Amino acid sequence: MIRPFALAIRQLSDPAFRRVLLRSLSLAVAVFTGLAVVVWLFLAGTDFFTFWLIEWLVGVLGGVAVAVVTWLLFPAVVSFFVALFLEEIVAAVEERHYPDDPPARSVPISTAIVVSLRFAGVTLALNLLALPLYLITFWFPPLALAIFYCLNGYLLSREYYELVSLRRLDAGAAEMLRKANRRRLFLSGVVITFLFTIPIVNLFAPVIGVAAMAHIFRLLHADEAA
């Protein structure tokens, strides 16, 4: 599991990686900035209480809520945008490391959008359902982090694997390969999620994750064919 991530990190200087990273981060920043502005305008234009201190606390809690939602959903939102440009990343990986492989079929942009929207919706729903657990385990951070890493690790590994595998396998074969390698894919998803929680590194995590998954898929597919 280490080598695919090492190879992905070494290729970060690739022009294709830089283009995808810049576009994805710009779109994600725009989404979260828009969310913050909407919440701020709503709170600024609404008086819930007459006592200024309570009103101030509501404003603070609103800001905290935006920060928490941003932290929880950052992987999903950035991954959604990265998925739209996934072809560029995987093609760059294959061109550099596997030039002798036969050409892969392109994943239609509509398929990428559907898979990413489905992933974003499931991630939002499950993280909101898990929010009480996050709050309950707030005073015991290791447990809260374990829940976060396991949940989002599973989701990220599924989305990235599905998008990468559909370039070379039909849906049925891709699902069979995934089920045969659940543990390895889950661990790769946990690593990707961990990268999302490291400041600065999380800016590159989506691209690293897609590139690493391209290597992981090829390893799994080769093992299956052997």
C-alpha positions as CSV (number, residue, x, y, z in Angstrom):
1,M,0.0,0.0,0.0
2,I,3.0,2.4,0.5
3,R,4.5,2.2,-3.0
4,P,1.3,3.5,-4.9
5,F,1.2,6.6,-2.6
6,A,4.9,7.2,-3.0
7,L,4.7,7.0,-6.8
8,A,1.7,9.4,-6.7
9,I,3.5,11.9,-4.5
10,R,6.6,11.8,-6.8
11,Q,4.4,12.7,-9.8
12,L,2.8,15.8,-8.2
13,S,5.0,18.1,-10.3
14,D,3.4,16.6,-13.5
15,P,1.6,19.5,-15.4
16,A,-1.6,17.4,-15.6
17,F,-1.7,17.0,-11.9
18,R,-1.1,20.7,-11.3
19,R,-3.9,21.7,-13.7
20,V,-6.4,19.4,-12.0
21,L,-5.3,20.5,-8.6
22,L,-5.7,24.2,-9.4
23,R,-9.1,23.8,-10.9
24,S,-10.5,21.5,-8.2
25,L,-9.3,23.6,-5.3
26,S,-10.6,26.8,-6.9
27,L,-14.0,25.3,-7.3
28,A,-14.0,23.9,-3.7
29,V,-12.9,27.2,-2.2
30,A,-15.7,28.9,-4.2
31,V,-18.3,26.5,-2.8
32,F,-17.3,26.9,0.9
33,T,-16.8,30.6,0.6
34,G,-20.3,30.9,-0.9
35,L,-21.6,28.8,2.0
36,A,-19.9,31.0,4.6
37,V,-21.3,34.2,3.0
38,V,-24.8,32.8,2.8
39,V,-24.7,31.8,6.5
40,W,-23.2,35.2,7.5
41,L,-25.8,37.1,5.6
42,F,-28.6,35.0,7.1
43,L,-27.4,35.5,10.6
44,A,-26.6,39.2,10.1
45,G,-30.1,39.9,8.7
46,T,-32.0,37.9,11.3
47,D,-32.7,38.7,15.0
48,F,-33.4,35.5,16.8
49,F,-33.2,37.1,20.3
50,T,-33.4,40.6,21.7
51,F,-30.6,40.1,24.2
52,W,-27.3,40.9,22.4
53,L,-25.2,38.3,24.2
54,I,-27.4,35.4,23.1
55,E,-27.6,36.9,19.6
56,W,-23.8,37.0,19.6
57,L,-23.6,33.4,20.7
58,V,-25.9,32.3,17.9
59,G,-23.5,34.0,15.4
60,V,-20.5,32.3,16.9
61,L,-22.3,28.9,16.8
62,G,-23.2,29.6,13.2
63,G,-19.6,30.2,12.4
64,V,-18.5,27.0,14.2
65,A,-21.2,25.0,12.4
66,V,-19.8,26.2,9.0
67,A,-16.3,25.3,10.1
68,V,-17.4,21.8,11.2
69,V,-19.4,21.2,8.0
70,T,-16.4,22.4,6.0
71,W,-14.1,20.0,7.8
72,L,-16.4,17.0,7.5
73,L,-17.3,17.6,3.8
74,F,-14.0,18.9,2.4
75,P,-13.1,15.4,1.1
76,A,-16.4,14.9,-0.6
77,V,-16.5,18.3,-2.3
78,V,-12.9,18.4,-3.5
79,S,-13.2,14.7,-4.6
80,F,-16.3,15.6,-6.6
81,F,-14.4,18.2,-8.6
82,V,-11.3,16.0,-9.0
83,A,-13.5,13.3,-10.4
84,L,-14.6,15.5,-13.2
85,F,-10.9,15.7,-14.3
86,L,-10.0,12.2,-13.3
87,E,-9.1,11.2,-16.9
88,E,-6.2,13.6,-17.0
89,I,-4.7,12.3,-13.8
90,V,-5.0,8.6,-14.6
91,A,-3.9,9.1,-18.2
92,A,-0.8,10.9,-16.9
93,V,-0.1,8.0,-14.5
94,E,-0.5,5.4,-17.2
95,E,1.6,7.3,-19.7
96,R,4.5,7.6,-17.2
97,H,4.4,4.2,-15.5
98,Y,2.5,1.9,-17.8
99,P,3.2,3.0,-21.3
100,D,2.8,-0.5,-22.8
101,D,-0.8,-1.0,-21.4
102,P,-3.5,-1.0,-24.1
103,P,-5.6,2.2,-24.3
104,A,-8.4,2.5,-21.8
105,R,-11.9,3.6,-22.5
106,S,-12.8,7.0,-21.3
107,V,-15.3,7.4,-18.5
108,P,-18.1,9.7,-19.8
109,I,-18.3,13.0,-17.9
110,S,-22.0,12.1,-17.2
111,T,-20.9,8.9,-15.4
112,A,-18.2,10.8,-13.4
113,I,-20.8,13.3,-12.3
114,V,-23.4,10.7,-11.3
115,V,-20.9,8.7,-9.3
116,S,-19.5,11.8,-7.6
117,L,-22.9,13.2,-6.8
118,R,-24.0,9.9,-5.4
119,F,-20.8,9.7,-3.3
120,A,-21.3,13.3,-2.1
121,G,-24.9,12.6,-1.1
122,V,-24.0,9.4,0.7
123,T,-21.0,11.1,2.4
124,L,-23.2,14.0,3.5
125,A,-25.9,11.8,4.9
126,L,-23.6,9.4,6.7
127,N,-21.5,12.1,8.2
128,L,-24.6,13.9,9.4
129,L,-25.9,10.7,10.9
130,A,-22.5,10.2,12.6
131,L,-22.5,13.7,13.9
132,P,-24.0,12.7,17.3
133,L,-21.2,10.1,17.6
134,Y,-18.6,12.8,16.8
135,L,-20.1,15.0,19.5
136,I,-20.4,12.2,22.0
137,T,-16.8,11.2,21.5
138,F,-15.6,14.8,21.4
139,W,-13.9,14.4,24.8
140,F,-12.1,11.2,23.5
141,P,-10.5,12.3,20.3
142,P,-9.0,9.0,19.3
143,L,-12.4,7.4,19.1
144,A,-13.9,10.3,17.1
145,L,-11.0,10.2,14.7
146,A,-11.3,6.4,14.3
147,I,-15.0,6.8,13.4
148,F,-14.2,9.6,10.9
149,Y,-11.3,7.7,9.3
150,C,-13.2,4.4,9.0
151,L,-16.4,6.0,7.6
152,N,-14.7,8.4,5.1
153,G,-12.0,5.9,4.3
154,Y,-14.6,3.4,3.1
155,L,-16.4,6.0,1.1
156,L,-13.4,7.5,-0.6
157,S,-11.9,4.1,-1.5
158,R,-15.2,3.1,-3.1
159,E,-15.6,6.3,-5.2
160,Y,-12.0,6.5,-6.4
161,Y,-11.9,2.7,-7.1
162,E,-15.1,2.8,-9.1
163,L,-14.1,5.8,-11.2
164,V,-10.7,4.3,-12.0
165,S,-11.8,0.7,-12.6
166,L,-14.6,1.6,-15.0
167,R,-11.9,2.8,-17.5
168,R,-10.8,-0.9,-17.9
169,L,-13.6,-3.1,-16.6
170,D,-17.3,-3.4,-16.9
171,A,-19.4,-2.6,-13.8
172,G,-19.8,-6.3,-12.9
173,A,-16.2,-7.2,-13.1
174,A,-15.1,-4.1,-11.3
175,E,-17.5,-5.0,-8.4
176,M,-16.2,-8.5,-8.2
177,L,-12.6,-7.3,-8.0
178,R,-13.5,-4.8,-5.3
179,K,-15.2,-7.4,-3.2
180,A,-12.2,-9.7,-3.5
181,N,-9.9,-6.9,-2.2
182,R,-12.1,-5.0,0.3
183,R,-9.5,-4.9,3.0
184,R,-6.7,-3.5,0.8
185,L,-9.1,-0.9,-0.7
186,F,-10.4,0.1,2.7
187,L,-6.9,0.6,4.0
188,S,-6.0,2.8,1.0
189,G,-9.2,4.8,1.7
190,V,-8.1,5.4,5.3
191,V,-4.7,6.6,4.1
192,I,-6.4,9.0,1.7
193,T,-8.7,10.3,4.4
194,F,-5.7,10.7,6.7
195,L,-4.0,12.9,4.1
196,F,-7.2,15.0,4.0
197,T,-6.7,15.8,7.7
198,I,-3.1,17.1,7.5
199,P,-2.9,20.9,6.9
200,I,-1.3,21.8,3.6
201,V,-1.1,18.2,2.5
202,N,-4.9,18.1,2.3
203,L,-4.7,20.5,-0.6
204,F,-3.0,17.7,-2.6
205,A,-4.9,14.8,-1.1
206,P,-7.5,14.3,-3.8
207,V,-5.0,14.2,-6.7
208,I,-2.7,11.9,-4.7
209,G,-5.6,9.7,-3.9
210,V,-6.7,9.3,-7.5
211,A,-3.2,8.7,-8.7
212,A,-2.5,6.1,-6.0
213,M,-5.8,4.4,-6.7
214,A,-4.7,4.1,-10.4
215,H,-1.6,2.2,-9.2
216,I,-3.6,0.1,-6.7
217,F,-6.2,-0.9,-9.3
218,R,-3.5,-2.0,-11.7
219,L,-1.8,-4.2,-9.0
220,L,-5.2,-5.7,-8.0
221,H,-6.1,-6.4,-11.6
222,A,-2.7,-7.9,-12.4
223,D,-3.0,-10.2,-9.3
224,E,-6.5,-11.3,-10.4
225,A,-5.2,-12.1,-13.9
226,A,-2.2,-14.0,-12.7
